[in-house]
Amino acid sequence: MSLISEIEHEHAALTAIRRDIHANPELAFQEQRTSDLVAEKLQSWGIEVHRGLGKTGVVGVLHGARGPGKRKLGLRADMDALPMPEHNRFAHASKISGRMHGCGHDGHTTMLLGAAHHLSRHRDFEGTVHLIFQPAEEGGNAGARAMMQDGLFDRFPCDEVYGMHNMPGMPVGIFGFRRGAMMASSNRFDITVRGVGGHAAMPNKAVDPIVIACEIVGMLQTVISRQKDPIDTAVLSVTQIHAGDAYNVIPDEAVIRGTVRTFSTEVLDQIEAQVRRIAETVPQAFGGTGELSFYRAYPPLINHAEQTDFASAVAEHTFGQDRVRREIPPVGGAEDFSFFLEKVPGTYVFVGNGDGDHREASYHGMGPCQLHNPNYDFNDDLLPVGATYWVKLTEAFFARG
């Protein structure tokens, strides 16, 4: 593995930054301390800073020594934490109950800061790098979309844009790429079933919404198994049913909630239409009514072929072919970087976070080091790896002409 020596020498400093962010997690659109830290670092390195996009987003503008040029590159890192407890007991564990950097955004932010620091001292290119520090990726909050609505790509146009995420279970420092659909769309639904309430001992005088809801749940299983092309991957999961407050009362309403994941918008359109038909027509057979609310949170993340090939070639040239996997399987999770890729060509990169061996055994909860797990921690060995990759990608992008 060929790391940039200057970045290697800053490993301890980068680790301190990452652990400081980890110890002070902030939720979506509340990343004030984190954005202050990012802005302060960028300004101290002579990088032009813009704030307030997507409420707490930060954009650093770094011009090459040969001039701003026409070519514009976007590099993105997410900043927000999760509303979840942390079981780790090491010194940099979360200081705030119920909040945790359980997805590695503290590491993503630090890797991009490490690259920004190096690029600020080595600007031997013509063009402009837009360093995008994004809020609110988690929980369907769509900080990427919020930044775009505030004029991100109008004010800071990018010819191409790239993002990176750590991946537990993948060996440390291995890079994963995939052309086309890499991550699923994220969508949620609410089906409200309305019947007629009554005494549980006299169901004949009521229209039971719980019975109707159970029929709907069964019917929803056929959307995937019988109404969708088996070749198209999709998931529909009912995750909540809420109805009633007493043992002897038939309620007049039941609510069904769940999620839908797809790797194409066309399949999502089809599934939404089928769910709507079931939600509205099945209750009618029982004398009730049904209503569907369908919310599309994140679209599928579709990597552009040319940019994926370019990004994987940079990784191979920098770290060696044995460190690169060009066609990793798609992931069922969602990511709002997908909004960026709908607007600008680019790709999303995975880098291996290992199996958790980097954690000190006596100071963590002994659970799996998986994303969104209370025992997770970002692997600080990745900090110079990710920073080096961003620098090499930047250099290759501008050298490409």
N, C-alpha and C positions, 0 to 999 in steps of 0.2 A: 504494500500500500504506500503510495507516494503522497505524503502530506506536505503542505507548504510549511517550511521550517519556522517562519515568523509566526504563523498561526499555532504551530505546535508549542512554541515558547510562551504563548498566551493561554495555554490550556488551563492553568490554575486560575487565571483571572476570569476566563469564560465560565469555569465551574462555579466560581463565587457569584457571578451574575445569575446564572441559572438557578442556583440554590436559593438566592435571595428572592427571585421571582416565585419559586416553588413555595417558599415559606409564607408568602404574602399573596395568596390566590385571590383573583377578582372575577366575578361572574360577568355574563354577557352585558355589554354596554355600560359596565361599571369599572372598566380597566383604567381608572385614572392614575393610580400609582404606577402601574406598568407602563402606560403611555408616557408618563412623565419621565420615567427612567430611560425609555427608548429615545425620546426626544432629546434629553440631556446628553446622552452618549453621542447621538448623531451630530448634534450641534458642536460638541467638544472636538469632534473630528473634522469640522469644517464642512459638514454636509447640510445643505439647505433643507429645512424642516417645515412641513405643513401639517396642521392638526385640525381635528373636528369633522373629518369625513366619517360618516357612520358613527357619529357622536364621539367616540374615543379613539378612532383610527388615526394612524400616523403615516405620513408618506415622506420619505427622504429622497431628495433629488440630488444625484451625484453625476456631475459632468466629467467627461474625459479631459485629460490634459490637452488633447488635440482639438478640443472644442466640443460643443454639445451635439454637433452633427445632426443627421436626419434619423438615425437609427435609435430606437427606444426599446429598452428591455425592462420587463417587470418581474420582480422577485417577491414572493409573498410568504409571510409567516403569520400564524394566528396567535392570539395573546390570551384568550379567556380560559378560565378554569371551569370545573364542574360543581354543581350543587350536591356534593356527596361527602361522606366522612372519610378521613384518612386513618388507616391502622398502623402506618409506619411510625417508628419512634426515634428515628435518627434526628440529628440536630436541625436539619433543614425541613422537617415535617411542617405541615400547615399550622400556622398560628391561629387560624380562624376556624372555629367549629362549623362543620357542615359544608366546608368548601375545600376543594382539592384540585391540584393539577394532576388529574388522573388520566390525561391523554397525551401529555408530553408537549403541550403548547409552550411551556416554559423553555424547553429545549429548542423548539423550532425558532422561537424569538431570539434566543441566544446565538444559535448558529448563524442566523442572518445578520445579527449584530457583529459577530466575528468576521464575517465576510465584508460587511460595510467598513469596518475599521481597516482591514487590509486594503480594500479598494480605494479608500480615501488617501492612502499613502502611495498607491501604485496606480495612477490613472493613465497609463500609457495606451489610451485608445481614443477613438473619436466616436462620440455618441453619449447617450444618457441612460443611467440606470435609475429606475424608480423602485425604491425599497418600500414595499407595502406591508405595514404592520396592521393586521386586521383584527377587529374585535368580533365577539359574538358568533363564533362558528358553531358552538355547541347548541343542542336543544331546539333546532329549527329556527333559531333567531335570525339567521341569514345576514350576518354582518357584511359579507361580501356584497350582497344585493344592496344593503344600506349604503355602503361606500359608493357603489355605482350610481345609486339614486342621488347622491350628493355630488355627482360629477367626476368620479374617479378617472375614468378613461377619457373624459372630455378635457379635464385639466391636466392629466398626466397620461397622455396617449402611449400605448405600448404596441409595438409590432408583434411581440410575443410575450407570453407570461408563463411563469413556472412556479410550482409549489412543491413542498416536500412534507412527508409525514413519516414518523418512526413506526416500525412494525414489530411488535413483540413476536417471538417465535421464529423470526427470520434471523439467521446468524448475524452477529455484530458487524456492521459495515458493509453488508451485502446490499446492493442496489437492485430494486425491482421495478420493471417497466411493463407497460401493456398498451398496445395500440387500441383505439376504440373504447368501448364501454369498460371502465375499470371499477367504478363504484355505482351502487344502485341509487335510484331516486328514493326519496323519503316522503311518505304521504300518510295522512291519518284521516280517519272518518268517524263520524258520530251518526248513529241511526236512532232516531227517536220514535218509539212505537207508542201510540195512544189508543187506549181501549176504554172500557167503562168499569170503574171500580165497584167493589161490592163486598159482601160478607163472604168469607172463605167457605162457609157451610152452604152457601147458595150460589155456586159458580154459574148456574144456568141463568141467573139474572145479571151477570157481568160479562164483559168482554175482556178476557184475561191477557194483558200485554206480555206477561212472562211466558205463557205458552207460545204466543206469536214470536217473541224474541228467540225462543229455543228453535222454532222452525226456521227462522231467518239464519241463525248461526249454522244450522245444518245445510241450508241452501247455499250459503256463502262458500262452503267447501267445494262445491261443484264449479265455482268460477275458475279455480285453478285446475281441478282434475278433469273437467269435462267441457269447459267453454273456451279455454285458452289453448293455443297451439303448443303441444308438448315440447317443441324445440325452444320456445321462448321462456326464459327463466323468469319467474316471478314468485313472490310470497304474499299471501294474505293471511294475517293472523288477527283473530278476535282476542283482545287482551282484557276487556272489562265488560261486565254486565251489571247495571245498577237498577234496582227496582224494589219497592216495598220497604215498610218500616215496622210491620207488626206480623205476628204469626197468623192472625185470624182476619186479615184484611187483604183483599185482592186490590192491588194498586191500579191507578188508571194510566200509569205511564212506566215505560222501561226504556233504558238507554243502553245501546250497544256501542262499544268503541274498539277501534283496532288500527292496524297499520297495513300499508301496501308498499311493497318494494318491487321495482322493475328496473330493467337495464335499457329500456327505450320508452320514449314518450308515446309511441303508437300503441304499445301494449298497455300502457297506463290508461290511455283514452278508452281502450276497449274494456278494461277491468272496471273503471269508474262507471261506465254506462251500464254494465251488467249488475254491479252492486246497487246502482240507483233503481234499476228495474225490480230487483228483488225487494229492496227496502220499501218501495211504494206499492207493489202489487200483492205480496204475500199477506200483509195485514188486512187487505180488503177481503180476502177469502174468509176471514174470521170476524168480519164486521168492524175492524179497526182501521187505523190509518198509520202510515209510516212516512218519515221524512229523513232524507240524507243530507248531511253536511260533509263535504269532501274537501280537505285542505291539502294542497300540494306545497310541501315545504321546500325540498331541494330537488332539482332535476337530476337525471343520471349524469355522472361525470364521464364525459366522452373525450378521451385524449386524441389529439390530432396526430396523424401518422408521421408527417414530416418532422414535427417538433419532438415526437417520442423517439424517433430514430436518431435525431441529433443529440438529444439529452443522454440517451444510452451510449452513444459513441463517445461522448465526453467522459462518462463514467468509466468506460473501458480503457480509454487512453490514459486516464488519470490513475485508476486503481488496478487495472488489469481485467482481462476477460473473465477470469475465474471469480471476480467479485460482482459480476453483473448477470442478472436473470432478465432476459428480454421479453418473455411472454408469461408473466405470472398469472395465476387464476384471478378472475374478478372477485371483488369483495362485496358482500351484501350490505355493508354499512354505507352511510351517505356522507357527503362532504360539500359544503357550499362553495368551494373553489369551482364547482361545476358552473356557477353563474358566470365566472370570469371566462371559462372556456367556451361558453355560448357566445361571447362577445369578441374574444381575442384568441388567436391560435396559440397553443401551448400544450403542456403536459404536466401530469402530477406524478411525483416520484416517491417510491417507498424506500426507506433505508432501515436495515435490520437493527432491532434494539436488543436482540439476544433473548435468553430464557429467564433472565432475572438473576443470574449469578453475580452481577455487579453490585447487588444489594448486600449490605453487611448483615449476616444472618441473625445476629443478636439484636438488631435494631429495626427489623421490619416484622410485619404481621404473619410471616411464614406462608402467606397465600400466594396464588399465581400472580406473576408480573404481567398481567394482561391489561389492555386499555379499559378504562372505566372500572377498574378493580381497586378497592381501597388499599391494596398492597403494592400497587404499581409505583415505579419511579423511573424517570428517564435515565438512560445510560450516558453518563458524562463522557465516556470514551468516544461518543459520536460527535461531540462538539467540534473538534478540529476536523473531523471527517466531513461533516455537513458544510462547515465554513469553507473548507478547501474546495469542495465540489461547487459551491456557488461562485467562488472566484474563478475557477477553471471554466465553468459554463459561461460566465460573463466574458472572459477573455476570448473564448471560442466563438461566441455570438458576434462580437465586433470584428474578429478576424475573418469571419465568414463573408463580410462585405455587405 
